[in-house]
């Protein structure tokens, strides 16, 4: 059994690589839900949707989100009706949000709804939201507190970040199946997702970080930082705002209390040596996922390194 903690576009690409080398029945994906939002009265779960679509072979590769070949007639019509249209929900994508909202209003949990939608789309892997409780990433900026989607999508992450908090996290509980997946897996992988707003919300749910510390699984993380910058998105800005070094050392520090292995890009070979001297296991491999072959190669390299004995995988 393999369990992945993920969020964002880098996480979806990595899961896409994994699905091509691991049987769906052996894969559990625990997904960040702190980006969830109500949009036009519908419950939208962006990271859950991306993982569902990628595992169903439906994700738009051009955009990195939403359904491939989607149209945007409803978006245009809502704009004409004076409604906000900064969150680009496509027509086929809206069907998912409508069904999710209906099932939630029928009394089903987010976990149950996610299982139902993914099952209807033919997904064999198990997709688990991190929690059925509402947790929301709130970004403090000079113009006030923003939701993550407002900060990231509406305002293109241009606002200086003063604080990051996960509203509701302290009262949340892990969704059913999350703790068991972490405890019972052979390998737990942290995707190359933004540590601050994709992985940290999952770790903020009480019990999950402790389960990772206590798990007998091999736990490996893929760095979303190459050199001194994020591969994409605001991960570097957000790490800096939290007082973290924007480097593989900063990523290692974020996960140090439970991490067995950090997978970094081969261009970070010198920095990797420094980390090894501090006692961290590090494995170097090309980590930029421009093509499908890149995704598969990274997934293979990460799994192989995670399953190897410590001495065998400590090289770049």
The 8 nearest C-alpha neighbors of each residue, nearest first, counted from 0:
[[1, 184, 25, 185, 26, 2, 186, 183],
 [0, 2, 186, 26, 184, 187, 25, 185],
 [1, 3, 27, 187, 28, 26, 188, 184],
 [2, 4, 188, 28, 187, 189, 29, 5],
 [5, 3, 29, 189, 30, 28, 190, 188],
 [4, 6, 10, 30, 190, 3, 192, 31],
 [5, 7, 197, 10, 31, 46, 192, 30],
 [8, 6, 10, 9, 46, 192, 197, 11],
 [7, 9, 11, 10, 63, 12, 6, 64],
 [10, 8, 12, 192, 11, 191, 7, 13],
 [9, 11, 190, 192, 5, 13, 6, 8],
 [10, 12, 8, 14, 13, 9, 50, 15],
 [13, 11, 15, 9, 10, 14, 8, 294],
 [12, 14, 16, 10, 15, 11, 294, 9],
 [15, 13, 17, 11, 16, 12, 18, 10],
 [16, 14, 12, 13, 18, 17, 53, 11],
 [17, 15, 295, 294, 13, 14, 298, 19],
 [16, 18, 14, 298, 19, 20, 15, 21],
 [19, 17, 15, 21, 20, 16, 14, 23],
 [18, 20, 17, 16, 21, 15, 295, 22],
 [19, 21, 17, 18, 22, 16, 295, 299],
 [22, 20, 18, 17, 19, 23, 25, 26],
 [21, 23, 24, 25, 20, 18, 26, 19],
 [24, 22, 124, 123, 26, 25, 21, 18],
 [23, 25, 124, 22, 26, 123, 125, 27],
 [26, 24, 0, 23, 22, 1, 21, 27],
 [25, 27, 1, 124, 23, 24, 2, 0],
 [28, 26, 125, 2, 124, 126, 1, 3],
 [27, 29, 3, 126, 2, 127, 4, 30],
 [30, 28, 127, 4, 129, 128, 3, 126],
 [29, 31, 128, 5, 129, 6, 4, 47],
 [30, 32, 6, 201, 33, 197, 129, 46],
 [31, 33, 34, 35, 128, 30, 44, 129],
 [32, 34, 135, 134, 136, 35, 31, 200],
 [35, 33, 32, 147, 135, 136, 148, 36],
 [36, 34, 44, 32, 33, 43, 45, 135],
 [37, 35, 43, 42, 38, 34, 44, 148],
 [36, 38, 42, 41, 40, 43, 39, 35],
 [39, 37, 41, 40, 36, 42, 43, 86],
 [38, 40, 41, 37, 82, 83, 42, 77],
 [39, 41, 38, 37, 42, 100, 36, 43],
 [42, 40, 38, 37, 39, 100, 96, 43],
 [43, 41, 37, 100, 96, 36, 38, 44],
 [42, 44, 36, 96, 35, 37, 45, 41],
 [43, 45, 35, 47, 46, 48, 32, 42],
 [46, 44, 48, 47, 43, 49, 35, 34],
 [45, 47, 49, 48, 6, 44, 7, 50],
 [48, 46, 50, 44, 49, 45, 30, 51],
 [47, 49, 51, 45, 46, 50, 52, 44],
 [50, 48, 46, 52, 51, 47, 64, 53],
 [49, 51, 53, 47, 48, 52, 11, 54],
 [52, 50, 48, 54, 49, 53, 117, 47],
 [51, 53, 58, 57, 55, 49, 50, 54],
 [52, 54, 58, 56, 50, 55, 51, 57],
 [55, 53, 51, 56, 52, 122, 50, 15],
 [54, 56, 52, 53, 57, 122, 120, 51],
 [57, 55, 53, 54, 52, 58, 51, 15],
 [56, 58, 52, 55, 66, 67, 53, 59],
 [59, 57, 52, 66, 53, 67, 65, 60],
 [67, 58, 60, 66, 61, 62, 63, 65],
 [59, 61, 63, 62, 58, 67, 64, 66],
 [62, 60, 59, 63, 67, 64, 58, 65],
 [61, 63, 64, 60, 59, 65, 67, 58],
 [62, 64, 60, 59, 61, 8, 58, 65],
 [65, 63, 62, 59, 49, 58, 66, 8],
 [64, 66, 59, 58, 92, 67, 49, 89],
 [67, 65, 58, 59, 69, 57, 92, 68],
 [59, 66, 68, 58, 69, 57, 65, 60],
 [67, 69, 66, 70, 59, 57, 91, 58],
 [70, 68, 67, 66, 89, 91, 90, 71],
 [69, 71, 90, 89, 72, 68, 91, 73],
 [70, 72, 89, 74, 73, 90, 75, 69],
 [73, 71, 75, 74, 70, 76, 90, 89],
 [72, 74, 76, 75, 71, 77, 90, 89],
 [73, 75, 77, 71, 72, 76, 78, 84],
 [76, 74, 78, 72, 73, 77, 79, 71],
 [75, 77, 73, 79, 78, 74, 72, 80],
 [78, 76, 80, 74, 82, 79, 75, 73],
 [79, 77, 81, 75, 82, 80, 76, 84],
 [78, 80, 76, 77, 81, 75, 82, 74],
 [81, 79, 77, 78, 82, 76, 75, 83],
 [80, 82, 78, 79, 77, 83, 76, 84],
 [81, 83, 78, 77, 80, 84, 79, 39],
 [84, 82, 85, 78, 81, 77, 86, 39],
 [83, 85, 86, 78, 74, 87, 82, 77],
 [86, 84, 153, 87, 83, 152, 149, 88],
 [87, 85, 84, 88, 152, 153, 83, 38],
 [88, 86, 85, 89, 84, 74, 71, 65],
 [87, 89, 86, 92, 93, 90, 74, 71],
 [90, 88, 71, 92, 70, 91, 69, 93],
 [89, 91, 93, 92, 71, 70, 73, 69],
 [92, 90, 94, 93, 89, 69, 66, 95],
 [91, 93, 89, 90, 94, 95, 66, 88],
 [94, 92, 96, 90, 95, 91, 97, 89],
 [93, 95, 97, 91, 92, 96, 98, 90],
 [96, 94, 98, 93, 92, 97, 99, 91],
 [97, 95, 93, 99, 94, 98, 43, 42],
 [98, 96, 94, 100, 99, 95, 93, 101],
 [97, 99, 101, 95, 100, 96, 102, 94],
 [100, 98, 96, 102, 101, 97, 95, 103],
 [99, 101, 103, 97, 42, 98, 102, 41],
 [100, 102, 98, 104, 99, 103, 97, 105],
 [101, 103, 105, 99, 104, 100, 107, 98],
 [104, 102, 107, 100, 106, 105, 101, 99],
 [103, 105, 101, 106, 102, 100, 107, 99],
 [106, 104, 102, 103, 107, 101, 100, 108],
 [107, 105, 103, 104, 108, 102, 101, 109],
 [106, 108, 103, 102, 105, 111, 112, 109],
 [109, 107, 111, 110, 112, 103, 131, 106],
 [108, 110, 112, 131, 111, 113, 107, 103],
 [111, 109, 113, 108, 112, 128, 127, 114],
 [112, 110, 108, 114, 109, 113, 107, 115],
 [111, 113, 109, 115, 114, 110, 108, 116],
 [114, 112, 110, 116, 115, 111, 109, 117],
 [115, 113, 111, 117, 112, 116, 118, 110],
 [114, 116, 112, 118, 113, 117, 111, 119],
 [117, 115, 119, 113, 118, 114, 112, 120],
 [116, 118, 120, 122, 114, 119, 115, 51],
 [119, 117, 121, 115, 120, 122, 116, 114],
 [120, 118, 116, 121, 117, 115, 122, 114],
 [119, 121, 117, 118, 122, 55, 116, 51],
 [120, 122, 118, 119, 55, 123, 117, 54],
 [121, 123, 117, 118, 55, 120, 124, 54],
 [124, 122, 23, 24, 121, 125, 118, 117],
 [125, 123, 23, 26, 24, 122, 27, 126],
 [124, 126, 27, 28, 26, 127, 123, 114],
 [127, 125, 28, 27, 29, 124, 128, 114],
 [128, 126, 29, 28, 110, 30, 129, 125],
 [127, 129, 30, 130, 29, 110, 32, 31],
 [128, 130, 30, 174, 29, 31, 173, 201],
 [131, 129, 174, 173, 132, 128, 172, 171],
 [130, 132, 109, 174, 108, 110, 133, 128],
 [133, 131, 130, 171, 134, 172, 167, 174],
 [132, 134, 167, 135, 131, 171, 130, 33],
 [133, 135, 167, 33, 168, 166, 165, 132],
 [136, 134, 33, 166, 165, 137, 34, 133],
 [135, 137, 165, 33, 147, 164, 146, 166],
 [136, 138, 146, 164, 145, 163, 165, 147],
 [139, 137, 163, 145, 144, 162, 146, 140],
 [138, 140, 144, 162, 161, 160, 143, 163],
 [139, 141, 160, 143, 161, 142, 159, 144],
 [142, 140, 143, 159, 139, 158, 161, 160],
 [143, 141, 140, 144, 158, 139, 145, 159],
 [144, 142, 140, 141, 139, 145, 138, 161],
 [143, 145, 139, 138, 140, 137, 146, 142],
 [146, 144, 138, 137, 149, 150, 147, 139],
 [145, 147, 137, 149, 148, 136, 138, 150],
 [146, 148, 150, 149, 136, 34, 151, 137],
 [147, 149, 151, 152, 150, 146, 34, 153],
 [150, 148, 153, 146, 147, 151, 152, 145],
 [151, 149, 147, 156, 154, 148, 145, 152],
 [150, 152, 156, 155, 148, 149, 147, 154],
 [153, 151, 148, 155, 149, 154, 150, 86],
 [152, 154, 149, 85, 155, 151, 150, 148],
 [153, 155, 150, 156, 152, 151, 149, 157],
 [154, 156, 151, 152, 157, 153, 150, 158],
 [157, 155, 151, 150, 154, 158, 233, 152],
 [156, 158, 155, 154, 159, 150, 151, 160],
 [159, 157, 156, 140, 160, 150, 141, 154],
 [158, 160, 140, 161, 157, 141, 156, 139],
 [161, 159, 140, 162, 139, 240, 158, 138],
 [160, 162, 139, 140, 159, 240, 163, 141],
 [163, 161, 139, 160, 138, 164, 240, 140],
 [164, 162, 138, 137, 139, 136, 165, 161],
 [163, 165, 137, 136, 166, 162, 138, 135],
 [164, 166, 136, 135, 168, 137, 134, 167],
 [165, 167, 135, 134, 168, 164, 136, 137],
 [166, 168, 134, 170, 169, 171, 165, 133],
 [169, 167, 171, 204, 134, 170, 165, 166],
 [168, 170, 171, 167, 205, 204, 203, 166],
 [171, 169, 168, 167, 172, 205, 204, 132],
 [172, 170, 168, 132, 169, 204, 167, 130],
 [173, 171, 130, 204, 174, 205, 132, 170],
 [174, 172, 130, 129, 177, 204, 175, 171],
 [173, 175, 130, 131, 129, 177, 176, 172],
 [176, 174, 177, 173, 178, 110, 130, 127],
 [175, 177, 179, 178, 180, 174, 127, 173],
 [176, 178, 180, 179, 175, 174, 173, 181],
 [177, 179, 181, 180, 176, 182, 210, 207],
 [178, 180, 182, 176, 181, 177, 183, 184],
 [179, 181, 177, 183, 178, 182, 184, 176],
 [182, 180, 178, 179, 183, 184, 177, 211],
 [181, 183, 214, 179, 180, 184, 178, 210],
 [182, 184, 180, 181, 179, 185, 216, 0],
 [185, 183, 0, 186, 1, 180, 216, 181],
 [184, 186, 216, 0, 1, 217, 183, 187],
 [185, 187, 217, 216, 1, 184, 218, 188],
 [188, 186, 218, 2, 3, 1, 217, 216],
 [189, 187, 3, 219, 220, 218, 190, 2],
 [188, 190, 220, 4, 3, 221, 219, 5],
 [189, 191, 10, 192, 5, 221, 188, 4],
 [192, 190, 223, 221, 222, 10, 9, 189],
 [191, 193, 10, 190, 9, 6, 197, 223],
 [192, 194, 234, 197, 195, 196, 198, 223],
 [195, 193, 198, 199, 197, 192, 196, 234],
 [196, 194, 199, 193, 197, 198, 238, 237],
 [195, 197, 193, 199, 194, 198, 200, 136],
 [198, 196, 6, 193, 31, 194, 192, 199],
 [197, 199, 194, 201, 200, 196, 195, 5],
 [198, 200, 202, 195, 201, 194, 196, 203],
 [201, 199, 203, 202, 198, 196, 197, 33],
 [202, 200, 199, 198, 203, 204, 31, 129],
 [201, 203, 199, 208, 200, 204, 207, 198],
 [204, 202, 200, 201, 199, 168, 205, 169],
 [203, 205, 168, 202, 201, 171, 207, 172],
 [206, 204, 207, 203, 172, 169, 171, 173],
 [205, 207, 209, 208, 210, 204, 173, 172],
 [206, 208, 210, 209, 202, 205, 204, 211],
 [207, 209, 211, 202, 210, 206, 212, 205],
 [210, 208, 212, 206, 211, 207, 213, 205],
 [209, 211, 207, 213, 208, 212, 214, 206],
 [210, 212, 208, 214, 209, 213, 257, 207],
 [213, 211, 257, 209, 210, 214, 208, 256],
 [212, 214, 210, 211, 209, 215, 182, 257],
 [215, 213, 182, 211, 216, 210, 212, 181],
 [214, 216, 213, 217, 182, 185, 183, 184],
 [217, 215, 185, 186, 214, 184, 218, 187],
 [216, 218, 186, 187, 305, 259, 185, 219],
 [219, 217, 187, 259, 258, 188, 186, 216],
 [218, 220, 260, 188, 261, 259, 305, 258],
 [221, 219, 189, 261, 188, 262, 190, 222],
 [220, 222, 262, 191, 190, 261, 189, 263],
 [221, 223, 191, 224, 263, 262, 220, 247],
 [224, 222, 191, 229, 230, 192, 221, 193],
 [225, 223, 229, 222, 228, 230, 246, 247],
 [226, 224, 228, 227, 229, 264, 230, 267],
 [225, 227, 228, 246, 267, 224, 266, 247],
 [226, 228, 246, 245, 225, 224, 229, 235],
 [229, 227, 224, 226, 225, 235, 245, 230],
 [228, 230, 224, 231, 235, 234, 223, 225],
 [229, 231, 224, 223, 225, 228, 232, 287],
 [232, 230, 229, 233, 234, 9, 223, 228],
 [233, 231, 234, 229, 230, 235, 193, 156],
 [232, 234, 236, 235, 237, 156, 231, 229],
 [235, 233, 193, 237, 236, 229, 232, 238],
 [236, 234, 238, 229, 237, 233, 245, 228],
 [237, 235, 239, 233, 234, 238, 240, 160],
 [236, 238, 240, 234, 239, 235, 233, 195],
 [239, 237, 243, 235, 241, 240, 236, 234],
 [238, 240, 242, 243, 236, 241, 237, 235],
 [239, 241, 237, 238, 242, 160, 236, 161],
 [242, 240, 238, 239, 243, 237, 162, 163],
 [241, 243, 239, 240, 238, 244, 237, 245],
 [244, 242, 238, 239, 249, 241, 245, 240],
 [243, 245, 249, 246, 239, 242, 238, 248],
 [246, 244, 227, 235, 249, 243, 238, 239],
 [247, 245, 227, 249, 248, 244, 224, 226],
 [246, 248, 250, 249, 251, 224, 222, 263],
 [249, 247, 251, 246, 250, 252, 274, 244],
 [250, 248, 244, 252, 246, 247, 251, 243],
 [251, 249, 247, 253, 252, 248, 222, 246],
 [252, 250, 248, 254, 249, 253, 255, 247],
 [253, 251, 255, 249, 250, 254, 248, 243],
 [252, 254, 250, 251, 255, 249, 194, 243],
 [255, 253, 251, 252, 258, 256, 257, 250],
 [254, 256, 252, 258, 251, 257, 253, 259],
 [257, 255, 254, 258, 212, 252, 253, 208],
 [258, 256, 212, 255, 211, 254, 259, 218],
 [257, 259, 255, 218, 254, 260, 219, 256],
 [260, 258, 218, 219, 217, 280, 257, 261],
 [259, 261, 219, 280, 281, 258, 218, 262],
 [260, 262, 281, 220, 219, 221, 280, 263],
 [261, 263, 221, 282, 281, 283, 220, 222],
 [264, 262, 283, 222, 282, 221, 261, 284],
 [263, 265, 285, 286, 284, 266, 283, 267],
 [264, 266, 283, 284, 267, 268, 285, 315],
 [267, 265, 264, 268, 226, 225, 285, 269],
 [266, 268, 265, 270, 264, 269, 271, 226],
 [267, 269, 271, 265, 266, 270, 315, 272],
 [270, 268, 272, 271, 267, 273, 266, 274],
 [269, 271, 273, 267, 272, 268, 274, 247],
 [272, 270, 268, 274, 269, 273, 267, 275],
 [273, 271, 275, 269, 270, 274, 276, 268],
 [272, 274, 270, 276, 271, 275, 277, 269],
 [273, 275, 271, 277, 276, 272, 279, 270],
 [276, 274, 279, 278, 272, 277, 273, 280],
 [275, 277, 273, 274, 278, 272, 279, 271],
 [278, 276, 274, 275, 279, 273, 272, 280],
 [277, 279, 275, 276, 280, 274, 273, 281],
 [280, 278, 275, 274, 277, 281, 260, 276],
 [281, 279, 260, 275, 313, 261, 259, 278],
 [280, 282, 261, 260, 313, 262, 279, 271],
 [281, 283, 262, 315, 314, 313, 312, 263],
 [282, 284, 315, 265, 263, 264, 262, 314],
 [283, 285, 265, 264, 286, 263, 315, 282],
 [286, 284, 264, 265, 287, 297, 283, 263],
 [285, 287, 264, 284, 297, 288, 263, 293],
 [288, 286, 289, 285, 293, 230, 264, 294],
 [289, 287, 293, 294, 290, 286, 12, 291],
 [288, 290, 287, 293, 291, 294, 292, 286],
 [291, 289, 293, 292, 288, 294, 287, 295],
 [290, 292, 294, 293, 295, 289, 16, 288],
 [291, 293, 295, 290, 294, 296, 288, 16],
 [292, 294, 288, 290, 296, 291, 295, 297],
 [295, 293, 16, 291, 288, 297, 292, 296],
 [294, 296, 16, 298, 292, 297, 293, 299],
 [297, 295, 293, 299, 298, 294, 292, 300],
 [298, 296, 300, 294, 299, 295, 286, 301],
 [297, 299, 295, 301, 17, 16, 296, 300],
 [300, 298, 296, 302, 297, 301, 303, 295],
 [301, 299, 297, 303, 298, 302, 304, 296],
 [302, 300, 304, 298, 303, 299, 305, 297],
 [303, 301, 305, 299, 304, 300, 306, 298],
 [302, 304, 300, 306, 305, 301, 299, 307],
 [303, 305, 301, 307, 312, 306, 302, 300],
 [306, 304, 302, 303, 307, 301, 219, 217],
 [305, 307, 303, 304, 302, 308, 217, 186],
 [308, 306, 304, 305, 312, 311, 303, 309],
 [307, 309, 311, 310, 306, 312, 305, 304],
 [310, 308, 311, 312, 307, 313, 280, 304],
 [309, 311, 308, 313, 312, 307, 314, 280],
 [310, 312, 308, 309, 313, 307, 314, 304],
 [311, 313, 304, 310, 309, 314, 307, 282],
 [314, 312, 282, 310, 281, 311, 280, 309],
 [315, 313, 282, 312, 283, 281, 311, 310],
 [314, 283, 282, 265, 268, 284, 313, 281]]
